[in-house]
Amino acid sequence: MSLIGALPARFRRERVLIIGCGDVGLRAARALGGGRRVRLLALSSTPERQAALRAQGITPLSGDLDDARSLRRLAGLGTRVLHLAPPPSGELADWRLDPRTRALVRALAQRSLPAALVYGSTSGVYGDRQGRWVSEATPAQPLTPRAWRRVDAEAAVHWLGRATGVRTTALRIPGIYAPDREGGTPRERLLRGTPVLRAEDDVHTNHIHADDLARACVLALWRGRPQRNVNVSDDTELKMGDYFDLAADLYGLPRPPRVARDAAGDQLPLVLLSFMSESRRLHNQRMKTELGLRLRYPTVAEGLRG
């Protein structure tokens, strides 16, 4: 039974527009169910991708987030909008801005407005909290260009909510994993023998299974409170090295070697080093009480086995 099947009748046969219909977007589409309850629409910039969307029961709409003019046709089409597309990763004149989300918000504001807009942000907006717990009330403190752009996207989304009454939700998402997701488990990294930090230098890490994230996206489309930020994280409390040790034990692989932080720069790629420079733990009570999400995979121990 799809999640939307339990919703009141007056909410049914909606048109849900998905922006950035990748792995999580497709999982959300499956959770919605489609058919007589929901018509599923998705933005697509490539013709070959459109056939794959149709095969999933999703109507593709031609458009490109990097071409604001192509987004005009989206105005008024979706009664609820799920925005999962990332900001640009390349160089920008102002590296703190997300022009994609700004263009989308302007397009949506042109005609009849959606009832809800849900944006997939990142827990990276909190920056480094040196292992402390953070809630949605914790001020954003981004340290990287990608996190700054997510903060800008959240602001654009919530501006639409304040200006028009659209219920907007920014889901602050940590590391996404799933055994059936490409690159969705630590297996390949363990097989490469990539080191992790020694215990005294290690950082706290947060996770969410892709299926639980998709369900959170769907619930937020109907249950999200106005202009709200929500941490979407499971109940795991592990440091990064312990996470990889757990995965190695589950897969029957050697645990990764441990290195000191001052030696990590010579052995690890810059992308990994950036993740190892931030440590925080996410409170997820708002996700549970306001969205009503019951985690199918409360910790990575259950999720990696799945």
C-alpha positions in Angstrom: 0.0 0.0 0.0 1.4 3.4 -0.9 1.8 6.1 1.7 -0.7 8.4 0.0 -3.4 5.6 0.4 -3.8 6.5 4.0 -4.4 10.2 3.4 -7.8 11.8 3.4 -9.8 11.6 0.2 -9.7 15.3 -0.4 -5.9 15.1 -0.9 -6.1 12.4 -3.6 -5.5 12.6 -7.3 -2.8 15.2 -6.9 -0.2 16.1 -9.5 3.2 15.7 -7.9 6.1 17.3 -9.8 9.5 15.9 -9.1 12.6 18.0 -9.9 15.7 15.9 -9.9 14.1 12.5 -10.3 17.2 10.3 -9.6 17.4 7.4 -7.3 15.6 9.0 -4.3 13.1 10.7 -6.6 12.2 7.3 -8.2 11.8 5.8 -4.7 9.5 8.6 -3.8 7.5 8.0 -7.0 7.1 4.4 -6.1 6.0 5.3 -2.6 3.4 7.7 -4.0 2.0 4.9 -6.1 0.6 6.9 -9.1 -2.4 5.8 -10.9 -5.8 7.1 -9.8 -4.4 8.6 -6.6 -1.5 10.7 -8.0 -0.3 11.8 -11.4 3.5 11.8 -11.4 5.4 14.4 -13.4 9.2 14.9 -13.6 11.5 17.5 -15.1 14.0 16.0 -17.6 16.6 17.6 -19.7 17.6 14.6 -21.8 15.4 12.7 -24.3 16.9 9.3 -23.4 16.0 9.8 -19.7 12.4 10.5 -20.7 11.7 6.9 -21.9 13.0 5.6 -18.5 10.6 7.9 -16.6 7.6 6.8 -18.7 8.5 3.2 -18.0 8.0 4.1 -14.3 4.6 5.6 -14.9 6.0 9.2 -14.7 5.2 11.8 -17.3 8.4 13.6 -18.3 8.5 17.4 -18.9 11.3 18.8 -21.0 13.3 21.5 -19.2 16.6 22.4 -17.8 17.3 24.0 -14.4 20.2 25.8 -16.0 17.8 27.4 -18.6 15.3 29.6 -16.7 13.2 30.1 -19.8 12.6 26.3 -20.1 11.1 26.3 -16.6 8.1 28.6 -17.5 6.0 25.6 -18.5 6.2 24.2 -15.0 4.1 27.0 -13.6 0.7 25.6 -12.3 1.4 22.0 -13.3 2.2 20.5 -9.9 -0.2 20.7 -7.0 2.8 19.6 -4.9 6.5 19.8 -5.8 9.5 17.7 -4.7 12.8 19.4 -5.5 15.7 17.0 -5.2 18.1 18.5 -7.8 21.5 19.6 -6.5 22.9 23.1 -7.0 25.6 23.7 -9.6 28.9 22.1 -8.7 31.1 24.3 -11.0 32.5 27.7 -10.6 29.9 30.6 -10.2 30.3 34.3 -10.1 29.0 34.1 -6.5 29.8 30.7 -5.1 27.2 31.1 -2.3 24.2 31.2 -4.6 22.0 28.4 -6.1 20.7 29.9 -9.4 18.8 26.7 -10.2 16.5 26.9 -7.2 16.0 30.6 -7.6 14.9 30.0 -11.2 12.6 27.2 -10.2 10.9 29.3 -7.5 10.4 32.2 -9.9 8.8 29.8 -12.4 6.5 28.2 -9.8 5.3 31.7 -8.6 4.0 32.6 -12.1 0.7 30.8 -12.0 -1.5 28.8 -9.6 0.7 27.9 -6.8 1.4 24.4 -5.4 0.1 23.5 -2.0 3.5 22.4 -0.9 7.2 22.6 -2.0 9.7 20.2 -0.4 13.4 20.8 -1.0 16.1 18.2 -0.4 18.9 20.1 1.4 21.9 18.8 3.3 22.9 18.6 6.9 26.2 20.2 5.8 24.5 23.6 6.3 25.3 23.2 10.0 29.1 23.0 9.4 31.4 21.6 12.0 29.9 21.3 15.4 32.8 19.3 16.9 30.5 16.3 17.6 27.8 18.3 19.4 24.1 17.5 18.9 22.3 19.9 16.5 18.6 20.5 16.0 16.8 22.5 13.4 17.0 25.5 15.7 20.8 25.4 15.4 21.9 28.3 13.1 23.4 27.4 9.8 27.2 27.7 9.7 28.2 26.4 6.2 31.9 25.8 5.5 31.9 24.7 1.9 30.6 26.1 -1.4 28.1 23.3 -1.8 26.7 23.9 1.8 26.5 27.7 1.1 24.5 27.0 -2.0 22.1 24.8 -0.1 21.6 27.6 2.5 20.7 29.9 -0.4 18.3 27.4 -1.9 16.6 26.9 1.5 16.2 30.7 1.7 14.7 30.9 -1.8 12.2 28.1 -1.1 11.1 29.6 2.2 10.8 33.0 0.6 8.1 31.5 -1.6 6.4 30.2 1.4 6.4 33.5 3.3 5.4 35.5 0.2 2.6 33.3 -1.1 1.5 30.8 1.7 2.9 27.7 0.0 3.9 25.2 2.7 7.6 24.9 2.3 9.9 22.2 3.9 13.7 21.9 3.7 14.8 18.4 4.5 18.3 18.5 5.9 19.8 15.2 4.7 23.0 13.4 5.8 24.8 10.5 4.0 22.3 8.5 1.9 22.9 4.7 1.7 21.1 1.6 0.5 22.4 -1.8 -0.7 20.5 -1.4 -4.0 21.7 2.2 -4.6 24.7 2.8 -6.9 27.7 3.5 -4.5 25.2 3.2 -1.7 27.3 1.0 0.6 30.9 1.2 1.9 31.8 -2.1 0.2 33.9 -0.7 -2.6 35.8 1.6 -0.3 36.5 -1.3 2.0 37.7 -3.4 -0.9 40.1 -0.6 -1.8 41.4 -0.4 1.7 40.9 3.3 2.0 42.0 4.4 5.5 39.8 6.1 8.1 40.8 8.4 11.0 42.1 7.0 14.2 39.7 7.1 17.1 41.1 10.2 18.8 40.8 12.2 15.5 37.5 10.7 14.3 34.3 12.5 13.5 30.6 11.8 14.1 28.6 10.8 11.0 24.9 10.7 10.2 23.0 8.4 7.9 19.6 7.8 6.3 18.5 4.8 4.2 17.3 5.9 0.7 13.9 4.2 1.2 13.3 6.1 4.5 14.4 9.3 2.9 11.9 8.8 0.0 9.1 8.2 2.5 10.1 11.3 4.4 9.9 13.3 1.1 6.3 12.0 0.5 5.2 12.7 4.1 6.6 16.2 3.9 4.5 16.9 0.8 1.3 16.5 2.9 2.4 16.9 6.5 5.2 19.4 6.4 4.5 22.5 8.5 4.9 26.0 6.9 8.4 27.2 6.3 10.0 24.3 8.2 13.4 22.8 8.3 13.5 19.1 9.2 16.6 16.8 9.9 16.1 13.5 8.1 18.4 11.1 9.8 18.2 7.7 11.4 19.0 6.8 15.0 22.6 5.6 14.4 25.2 7.1 16.8 28.6 6.2 15.3 31.8 7.8 14.4 32.9 7.4 10.8 35.6 4.8 11.5 33.2 2.8 13.6 30.7 2.9 10.7 33.2 1.4 8.4 34.3 -1.2 11.0 30.6 -2.3 11.3 30.2 -2.5 7.6 33.4 -4.5 7.2 32.3 -7.0 9.9 28.9 -7.4 8.2 30.5 -8.0 4.8 33.2 -10.3 6.1 35.9 -7.9 4.9 39.0 -6.5 6.7 38.5 -3.4 8.8 40.1 -0.3 7.2 43.4 0.9 8.4 43.4 3.9 10.8 45.5 7.0 10.2 46.2 10.2 12.2 44.5 13.3 10.9 47.8 15.0 10.1 48.7 12.1 7.8 45.3 11.8 6.1 46.1 14.5 3.6 48.7 12.3 1.9 46.4 9.2 1.7 42.8 10.4 1.1 41.1 12.4 -1.7 40.1 16.0 -1.0 36.4 15.1 -1.1 36.8 12.5 1.7 38.9 14.9 3.7 36.2 17.6 3.5 33.7 15.1 5.0 36.2 14.3 7.7 36.6 18.0 8.7 33.0 18.2 10.1 31.6 16.4 13.1 28.0 16.7 14.3 25.0 14.6 15.5 21.5 15.2 14.3 18.4 15.3 16.4 15.6 13.7 14.4 12.6 14.3 16.7 10.9 16.7 14.4 11.0 14.2 11.6 9.3 11.6 13.8 6.7 13.9 15.5 5.8 16.3 12.7 6.2 14.1 9.6 5.2 11.0 11.5 8.0 8.9 9.9 8.6 5.5 11.4 12.0 4.4 10.3 12.1 1.0 8.5 15.9 1.0 9.1 16.5 2.7 12.5 20.2 2.2 12.2 22.8 1.3 9.6 23.1 -2.2 11.1 19.6 -3.0 9.8 20.0 -1.0 6.6 23.2 -2.5 5.4 21.9 -6.0 6.0 18.9 -5.2 3.8 
